[in-house]
Amino acid sequence: MITKFKFSPVAVMLTLALMGCDDSSDNNTTGNGDNDFGVNIITPPDDIEEQFLPVDPPVVDGTTGADSEQESTEISDYNEYHINSDLKLTRGELNHTKGSAIMSMEFLTGNGLDLLPIERSTGQFSMQTTSASANKELDKGINVIGAVNGDFYDTYDGWNLGIYTRDGVNYTGWDTNSEAAIVVKQDGEIDIMEASPYFELVWALNGGEFDRVKAVHYFDKQEHISKAFTSETPDAGSVTIYPGDSYRGSVDLSSLTGALVKPEVNGITVVANSDDSAQVQFAPLTGEVTELVRGDNSYVIPSGYALVVFNPDETNIAAGDLFEARFVTQDPAWADVKHAIGAGNKAHLLVKEGELSEGAVDEEALSSRTAFGIKGDGSSFFLTVDKPVGSATDGVTLKKLGQIMLGYGAVEAVNLDGGGSTTLVARMPGQKQNHVINVPADGSEREVANKLALTLDKDKATYPDDVAIYPRTMTILAGSVYESFMAIGYDGSTLAGSEVDKEFGISSIDIGRIDMDSGAFTASKQAAEGYVGVNVGDLQGFAQVEVVDRIDALLFDLVEVTVDAGGEVTLLPT
């Protein structure tokens, strides 16, 4: 027998506390476990109410043909968090997705902030979560403070569907001209190209003239056979490349010659193993020819090498030569591109010149979404739309996503990979690493392909040091305990911080008591409003607190749960 439980989706009007507290004493200090609750008054500044004024959410116009998008778009519980003068996070709840979050990271590059596409630290033929890729960049000294999942990809092989360019080097090139591209130009300007140019894989020796590559062979994980990416004009190519760590099988060199190349690690198509040996996955690659192989009809390529196969009657390659293979294009506009990442999945732009474009036509498929937009003032933003965890039927259409991007101010916008891939991570002021701040549809962070990151250059940044309290706002049930408010002092040039000498307090005894050392807070037994404050040297930070004495309603993500007879399920409000 299968039993179904149904419950109505209604608005949650408060945050449930972590534990209850019975405080029958009127003394200034009470004990609760390891906490020492007392009264320590920190007086807020005169403009404190202005710091917490509600902000009007973006206005999104239009409806679509989807049943869940027949009504006007409403974004409720909208908040903005200004990290510095050029960077803010926003969060609201979207009516089309049963109150799931819609979030944005909005930024202006130039004063230390830069847009950077990042790859998996384990190479292009692998998967990695967005937070892991971002934090691996931190390990390399790249100060990533936020990122979203990026381009669409082959779910078996990890191959990016669009272009990926970093520091002027094109790491993906074949069959990419059906996608759009988000690009960062050499002068730092950000743009969206509606279509990527055509790229050709070429090779050269010792810095000489380039010739075409016929094909690059690899093992297809879906079909479990060896395949090859080929040039549009393979007959014009003079060599074939076999990457030793992504090709399975032997190579027939009975009538051809193989040049064994030991490529240099580039971190993307040639990655370093834990023992510092190289793993050769694909082109581009550069390395020395270590030896020539002839007369072997079943040659097995050693790990850490690439085999370049050629006809010795037509091509001359010798041991000791420096071999290079790279993706190039004849499009003159690409000469100005420093970084790029594919986007759009053949649907191209959501928004073009301030109007809905052909990428925003679909009114049927619902899903979580990730998008990138550019505003008229030159600023840019990541945007994610969540849906209830585990739901296969919720989300927004691409047309609604385009309408949303317009509402958030985009004059150009493009869709990125969505569904369970939709992920937004951030390294909040004072934190050492990036963490997921949205709620992925799978319930946890999915391993994906490349990502689009925001970096902060400490040598350029001039943002002030500050202190902040997290969470910034809280609604708590009377008599409950919150463990605990967190105070973070941080360096505005890096957003990094450390433990600081701090003193917590409250604006009034009406809201409750606080542990001045730990930041643990116990709410009063009656409804009240006020602030929790913290002193860190000459800096002050505040959080707004509302104590409520009744529960208005509870909201659950799903309206229906299926449980086997005798089974158990935990139902928690959001």
C-alpha positions as a printed Julia matrix, in Angstrom:
574×3 Matrix{Float64}:
  0.0    0.0     0.0
  1.13   3.55   -0.73
 -0.14   6.45    1.35
 -0.11  10.05    0.12
  0.04  13.03    2.44
 -1.2   16.35    1.12
 -0.79  19.77    2.68
 -1.48  23.28    1.46
  1.32  25.64    0.44
  1.03  28.72    2.65
  3.41  31.49    3.56
  5.84  31.03    6.39
  5.83  34.25    8.37
  8.74  33.54   10.68
 11.98  31.69   11.15
 11.69  28.82   13.62
 14.33  28.99   16.32
 16.87  26.27   16.8
 15.81  25.43   20.36
 13.47  26.63   23.06
 14.44  28.52   26.2
 12.61  28.78   29.51
 13.74  32.04   31.06
 11.71  32.63   34.2
 14.21  35.06   35.68
 14.14  38.84   35.44
 17.84  39.08   36.28
 20.21  40.74   33.88
 22.21  37.54   33.45
 20.99  34.0    32.9
 22.77  30.76   32.09
 21.87  28.39   29.27
 24.36  25.62   28.58
 27.67  27.24   27.7
 26.04  30.63   27.07
 25.96  33.49   29.53
 22.97  35.62   28.54
 22.91  39.16   29.82
 22.17  42.78   29.02
 24.85  44.7    27.16
 23.39  47.77   25.49
 24.95  48.94   22.22
 23.18  52.03   20.98
 22.53  52.05   17.22
 23.38  55.15   15.15
 20.69  57.7    14.38
 20.3   56.43   10.81
 19.83  52.77   11.77
 16.27  52.61   10.43
 17.44  53.9     7.05
 19.97  51.06    6.9
 17.12  48.54    7.05
 14.47  50.24    4.94
 12.66  47.78    2.65
 13.77  47.85   -0.98
 11.29  47.6    -3.82
 11.86  44.44   -5.88
 12.41  44.56   -9.63
  9.23  44.87  -11.69
  8.83  42.03  -14.19
  6.33  42.58  -16.99
  4.57  39.99  -19.13
  3.1   36.52  -18.88
  3.7   33.3   -20.84
  1.73  30.32  -22.08
  2.8   28.11  -19.17
  0.05  27.41  -16.63
  2.21  28.59  -13.72
  3.09  31.83  -15.53
 -0.4   33.02  -16.45
 -0.43  35.45  -13.54
  1.8   38.49  -13.17
  5.27  37.96  -11.75
  5.7   38.89   -8.09
  8.96  38.9    -6.15
  8.33  38.99   -2.41
 10.6   39.19    0.66
 13.13  41.01   -1.49
 16.4   42.09    0.13
 19.63  43.64   -1.09
 22.97  43.13    0.58
 25.64  45.64   -0.45
 29.06  44.06    0.03
 30.83  47.15   -1.31
 30.04  50.04   -3.62
 30.47  47.87   -6.74
 28.97  44.57   -5.56
 25.64  43.53   -4.12
 23.64  40.36   -3.61
 19.87  40.28   -3.88
 17.39  37.65   -2.82
 13.64  37.37   -3.21
 10.95  34.71   -3.47
  9.25  34.09   -6.81
  5.53  33.35   -7.04
  5.96  31.13  -10.11
  8.16  28.67   -8.18
  6.1   28.31   -4.98
  8.21  30.86   -3.16
 11.6   29.42   -4.1
 14.47  31.87   -4.21
 15.46  34.18   -7.03
 18.96  35.57   -6.44
 21.36  37.86   -8.21
 24.97  38.92   -7.83
 25.33  42.36   -9.4
 28.73  43.96   -9.99
 30.66  46.69  -11.77
 34.13  45.65  -12.9
 37.15  47.93  -13.05
 37.92  48.86   -9.45
 39.42  45.5    -8.56
 36.46  43.36   -9.62
 36.86  41.22  -12.75
 34.88  38.53  -14.58
 36.76  35.27  -15.14
 35.65  31.94  -16.65
 37.04  29.03  -14.64
 37.38  25.34  -15.41
 37.45  22.13  -13.43
 40.79  21.71  -11.66
 40.68  18.09  -12.82
 40.48  18.97  -16.52
 37.92  19.21  -19.31
 37.03  15.51  -19.32
 35.83  15.56  -15.7
 33.2   17.16  -13.49
 33.49  19.34  -10.39
 31.14  21.39   -8.24
 31.04  25.15   -8.65
 32.27  25.78   -5.1
 35.16  23.31   -5.5
 36.32  24.92   -8.76
 36.08  28.38   -7.22
 38.04  27.33   -4.15
 40.71  25.6    -6.25
 41.27  28.99   -7.88
 41.74  30.43   -4.39
 44.42  27.82   -3.79
 46.22  29.15   -6.89
 46.06  32.73   -5.61
 43.08  33.81   -7.75
 40.8   35.69   -5.35
 37.38  34.32   -6.38
 34.54  35.83   -4.34
 31.57  34.42   -6.24
 30.61  32.18   -9.16
 27.77  30.52  -11.05
 27.68  27.34  -13.08
 28.5   28.0   -16.7
 28.08  26.52  -20.16
 26.07  23.48  -21.18
 28.14  20.3   -21.5
 28.24  16.66  -22.52
 27.09  14.87  -19.38
 29.21  11.79  -20.16
 32.49  13.26  -21.34
 32.33  16.7   -19.72
 33.0   18.41  -23.04
 31.89  22.06  -23.09
 29.38  22.74  -25.86
 30.68  26.26  -26.41
 33.97  28.1   -26.49
 36.2   28.42  -23.44
 38.98  31.01  -23.6
 41.23  32.12  -20.77
 44.05  34.65  -21.0
 43.77  34.59  -24.78
 44.13  30.8   -25.12
 41.19  28.95  -26.68
 40.67  25.61  -24.94
 37.57  24.52  -26.83
 37.01  25.28  -30.47
 35.37  22.67  -32.68
 31.61  22.89  -33.22
 31.26  25.9   -30.93
 29.97  28.47  -33.42
 26.34  27.47  -32.79
 26.49  29.03  -29.32
 26.69  32.58  -28.03
 29.68  33.66  -25.92
 30.17  35.85  -22.87
 33.48  37.62  -23.45
 35.86  39.83  -21.5
 37.93  42.02  -23.79
 41.56  42.98  -23.28
 40.53  46.36  -21.83
 38.14  44.7   -19.34
 34.91  45.47  -21.2
 32.29  42.72  -20.9
 30.15  41.79  -23.89
 27.9   39.01  -25.17
 28.54  37.79  -28.71
 25.41  36.38  -30.3
 27.44  33.71  -32.1
 30.95  32.4   -31.57
 33.31  32.38  -34.56
 34.56  29.23  -36.29
 37.81  27.85  -34.87
 40.39  25.57  -36.49
 42.95  23.43  -34.65
 46.44  24.05  -36.02
 49.96  22.93  -35.13
 53.51  24.18  -35.48
 57.09  23.23  -34.64
 59.56  25.47  -32.83
 57.4   28.57  -33.23
 57.2   28.23  -37.02
 54.3   28.35  -39.44
 51.04  26.63  -38.54
 49.33  23.83  -40.45
 45.97  22.16  -39.82
 45.35  19.19  -37.54
 43.26  16.42  -39.11
 41.69  15.06  -35.92
 42.03  14.52  -32.18
 41.07  11.05  -30.96
 39.44  10.34  -27.59
 37.35   7.68  -25.83
 33.6    8.35  -25.79
 32.32   7.38  -22.32
 28.69   7.16  -23.42
 29.16   4.78  -26.34
 32.33   3.17  -24.95
 34.18   3.5   -28.23
 37.04   5.62  -29.51
 36.02   8.63  -31.57
 37.65  11.67  -33.13
 36.94  15.36  -33.34
 37.74  16.25  -36.93
 38.43  19.4   -38.86
 35.82  20.62  -41.35
 38.56  20.08  -43.92
 40.42  17.01  -42.56
 42.04  16.29  -45.91
 43.96  19.53  -45.51
 45.43  18.44  -42.17
 48.89  16.92  -41.85
 48.9   15.36  -38.34
 46.54  13.46  -36.05
 46.74  13.77  -32.24
 46.08  11.01  -29.7
 46.04  12.33  -26.07
 47.42   9.49  -23.98
 45.02   9.82  -21.05
 41.72  10.27  -22.89
 42.28   7.76  -25.69
 41.88   4.03  -25.13
 43.32   1.42  -27.41
 46.41   1.09  -29.55
 47.6    3.03  -32.61
 48.75   1.39  -35.84
 52.13   2.85  -36.78
 53.09   0.19  -39.31
 53.09   2.71  -42.17
 53.09   6.0   -40.24
 55.36   7.67  -37.69
 54.4    8.77  -34.21
 56.04  11.66  -32.4
 55.76  11.16  -28.64
 55.19  14.57  -27.04
 55.42  15.34  -23.31
 53.04  18.32  -22.93
 53.41  21.05  -20.36
 50.68  21.29  -17.72
 48.19  24.06  -18.52
 45.6   23.12  -15.89
 42.76  22.62  -18.36
 43.56  20.18  -21.16
 46.78  18.97  -19.54
 46.41  18.71  -15.77
 48.77  17.71  -12.98
 48.15  14.54  -10.99
 48.77  14.4    -7.25
 52.26  13.0    -7.89
 52.98  15.95  -10.25
 52.83  13.76  -13.34
 50.78  15.08  -16.25
 47.38  13.87  -17.43
 46.93  14.65  -21.13
 43.24  15.03  -22.0
 43.01  17.08  -25.19
 44.35  19.97  -27.24
 45.59  22.66  -27.04
 48.93  21.44  -25.83
 52.6   22.36  -26.03
 55.58  20.14  -25.34
 58.86  18.63  -26.47
 59.03  15.66  -28.82
 60.85  13.05  -26.74
 61.12  10.26  -29.32
 59.8    8.94  -32.64
 57.95   5.63  -32.89
 57.85   3.57  -36.12
 56.84   0.11  -37.27
 54.55  -0.81  -34.34
 51.07  -1.87  -35.44
 49.62  -1.77  -31.9
 51.42   1.02  -30.07
 50.04   1.93  -26.63
 50.55   5.56  -25.63
 52.03   6.03  -22.14
 50.17   8.18  -19.62
 51.32  11.78  -19.53
 52.09  11.92  -23.24
 50.39  12.74  -26.53
 51.12  10.9   -29.75
 51.3   13.01  -32.91
 50.91  10.74  -35.96
 52.17  11.86  -39.38
 53.33  10.62  -42.77
 57.13  10.98  -42.85
 57.06  11.39  -46.62
 55.01  14.58  -46.23
 55.87  15.94  -42.78
 59.15  16.22  -40.89
 59.13  16.07  -37.08
 62.25  15.22  -35.06
 63.04  14.39  -31.46
 63.79  17.58  -29.53
 61.33  19.7   -31.54
 58.86  21.87  -29.63
 55.36  20.86  -30.76
 52.38  23.18  -30.3
 48.68  22.7   -31.12
 46.19  25.53  -30.65
 42.68  26.64  -31.67
 42.66  29.76  -33.87
 40.06  31.79  -35.72
 40.19  34.19  -38.64
 37.56  36.43  -37.02
 39.37  39.75  -36.36
 37.06  40.59  -33.45
 38.43  37.65  -31.47
 41.89  39.21  -31.32
 40.48  41.56  -28.68
 39.08  38.73  -26.5
 40.92  37.89  -23.27
 38.39  35.51  -21.69
 35.26  33.81  -23.03
 32.72  31.16  -22.11
 30.0   29.65  -24.27
 26.33  30.18  -23.43
 22.83  29.93  -24.86
 22.76  26.26  -25.94
 21.94  27.17  -29.57
 19.02  29.36  -28.42
 21.31  32.4   -28.37
 20.27  35.54  -26.5
 17.4   35.98  -24.04
 17.6   39.76  -24.34
 19.08  41.79  -27.18
 19.23  45.59  -27.29
 16.75  45.81  -24.42
 14.12  43.53  -25.99
 13.23  39.86  -25.7
 15.2   37.86  -28.25
 14.93  34.44  -29.92
 16.44  32.69  -26.9
 13.33  33.63  -24.9
 10.76  31.96  -27.15
 10.1   28.71  -25.25
  6.93  28.9   -23.13
  6.7   25.22  -22.19
  9.77  23.73  -20.47
  9.98  24.63  -16.77
 13.24  24.38  -14.84
 15.64  26.07  -12.46
 17.61  28.68  -14.39
 20.97  30.41  -14.48
 21.54  33.51  -16.61
 24.01  36.32  -17.21
 23.08  39.9   -18.05
 24.64  43.26  -18.87
 22.91  46.5   -17.85
 22.83  49.81  -19.62
 25.23  51.38  -17.09
 27.92  48.82  -17.91
 27.43  46.67  -14.83
 26.73  42.94  -15.07
 24.95  40.3   -13.02
 24.51  36.6   -12.43
 20.94  35.46  -11.78
 19.61  32.14  -10.49
 16.01  30.97  -10.18
 15.49  28.01   -7.84
 12.61  25.57   -7.72
 11.43  23.28   -4.88
 13.95  20.53   -4.18
 13.0   17.27   -5.85
 10.29  18.78   -8.03
 10.22  17.64  -11.65
  7.49  20.05  -12.73
  8.35  23.46  -11.29
 10.63  26.27  -12.44
 10.33  29.0   -15.06
 10.3   28.97  -18.86
 12.99  30.61  -20.97
 10.49  33.29  -21.96
  9.82  34.1   -18.31
 13.57  34.08  -17.67
 13.98  36.66  -20.43
 11.22  38.78  -18.88
 12.94  38.52  -15.51
 16.29  39.58  -16.96
 14.61  42.64  -18.47
 13.06  43.4   -15.1
 16.47  43.26  -13.45
 17.77  45.81  -15.95
 19.47  43.72  -18.63
 19.94  45.18  -22.1
 21.78  42.0   -23.16
 21.27  38.6   -21.52
 21.96  34.95  -22.19
 20.92  31.63  -20.67
 23.43  29.33  -18.96
 23.03  25.7   -17.92
 20.06  25.23  -15.58
 18.05  22.53  -13.84
 20.01  20.71  -11.15
 23.14  22.5   -12.38
 21.89  25.93  -11.26
 24.3   27.02   -8.54
 25.35  30.36   -7.06
 28.29  30.43   -4.68
 29.8   33.33   -2.77
 32.6   34.05   -0.36
 30.99  36.44    2.05
 33.11  39.11    3.77
 35.37  37.41    6.29
 34.97  33.9     4.88
 37.94  31.92    3.64
 36.12  29.91    0.96
 33.14  30.05   -1.37
 29.9   28.37   -0.29
 26.59  27.65   -2.03
 24.01  30.35   -1.26
 21.09  29.17   -3.4
 19.23  25.84   -3.05
 20.09  23.54   -5.99
 17.16  21.51   -7.3
 18.91  18.21   -6.55
 19.08  19.12   -2.86
 22.87  19.33   -3.03
 25.48  20.85   -5.31
 25.88  19.07   -8.65
 29.23  18.43  -10.32
 29.21  20.41  -13.57
 31.59  21.67  -16.26
 32.99  25.21  -16.47
 31.87  28.22  -14.42
 31.74  32.01  -14.54
 33.48  33.64  -11.59
 33.91  37.08  -10.05
 37.38  37.93   -8.73
 38.69  40.74   -6.52
 42.23  42.05   -7.09
 43.63  43.29   -3.78
 46.21  45.44   -5.57
 43.46  47.41   -7.35
 40.62  47.34   -4.82
 40.02  50.42   -2.65
 36.95  49.28   -0.73
 36.93  50.12    3.0
 37.39  47.64    5.82
 34.18  46.87    7.66
 32.39  44.63   10.11
 29.12  42.81    9.5
 26.69  40.62   11.43
 25.15  37.49    9.95
 22.29  36.99    9.59
 21.52  40.63    8.88
 17.81  40.27    9.62
 15.97  37.69   11.71
 12.44  36.87   12.79
 12.42  34.63   15.86
  9.74  33.05   18.05
  9.39  34.48   21.56
 11.31  32.51   24.19
 13.6   30.84   21.66
 17.38  30.76   21.41
 19.51  31.44   18.34
 23.05  30.06   18.38
 24.56  32.42   17.32
 24.99  35.74   15.55
 28.32  35.9    13.76
 30.49  38.99   13.6
 32.99  39.23   10.77
 35.6   41.9    10.41
 37.09  41.96    6.93
 39.62  43.56    4.66
 37.78  45.34    1.86
 40.54  44.62   -0.64
 40.17  40.84   -0.35
 36.9   40.27    1.57
 38.98  37.87    3.68
 38.85  38.11    7.46
 39.87  36.41   10.63
 38.81  36.06   14.22
 38.46  39.49   15.78
 38.08  40.85   19.29
 34.38  41.57   19.48
 31.65  42.57   21.88
 27.99  41.75   21.18
 25.08  43.71   22.54
 21.4   44.55   22.1
 19.66  47.84   21.49
 17.02  47.23   24.17
 16.18  44.65   26.84
 12.74  44.4    25.22
 14.04  42.0    22.55
 15.85  39.6    24.9
 19.33  38.83   26.22
 22.66  38.13   24.53
 25.98  36.47   25.28
 28.37  39.34   24.66
 31.22  36.97   23.77
 29.61  34.28   21.61
 26.72  36.21   20.04
 24.14  33.65   21.21
 20.74  35.3    21.61
 17.66  34.4    23.63
 14.45  36.13   22.62
 12.1   37.81   25.09
  8.7   36.3    25.84
  6.73  39.04   24.13
  6.68  40.53   20.65
  9.32  43.21   20.15
 11.62  44.79   17.58
 15.2   45.98   17.91
 18.8   45.36   16.94
 21.72  43.13   17.81
 25.0   45.03   17.58
 28.7   44.28   17.67
 31.73  46.43   18.4
 35.04  45.56   16.74
 37.49  48.28   17.63
 36.13  51.48   16.11
 33.81  49.59   13.75
 30.2   48.7    14.46
 27.74  46.37   12.78
 24.04  45.68   13.4
 21.39  43.08   12.65
 17.65  43.73   12.77
 15.6   41.41   15.01
 11.85  40.91   15.21
 10.46  38.76   18.04
  7.01  37.31   17.32
  4.71  35.56   19.78
  2.65  33.44   17.38
  3.04  31.32   14.25
  0.86  32.54   11.39
  1.47  29.72    8.92
  3.95  27.11    7.72
  5.18  26.45    4.18
  6.41  23.13    2.84
  8.29  22.83   -0.47
  6.12  20.02   -1.83
  2.34  19.7    -1.82
  2.44  15.91   -2.05
  4.73  13.22   -0.62
  4.57   9.5    -1.44
  5.6    7.04    1.28
  5.7    3.23    1.2
  3.57   1.42    3.79
  5.51   1.33    7.04
  7.96   3.92    5.77
  8.93   7.19    7.4
  9.43  10.67    6.06
 10.56  13.85    7.77
  8.51  16.91    6.85
 10.17  20.23    7.6
  8.88  23.72    6.84
 11.08  25.95    4.73
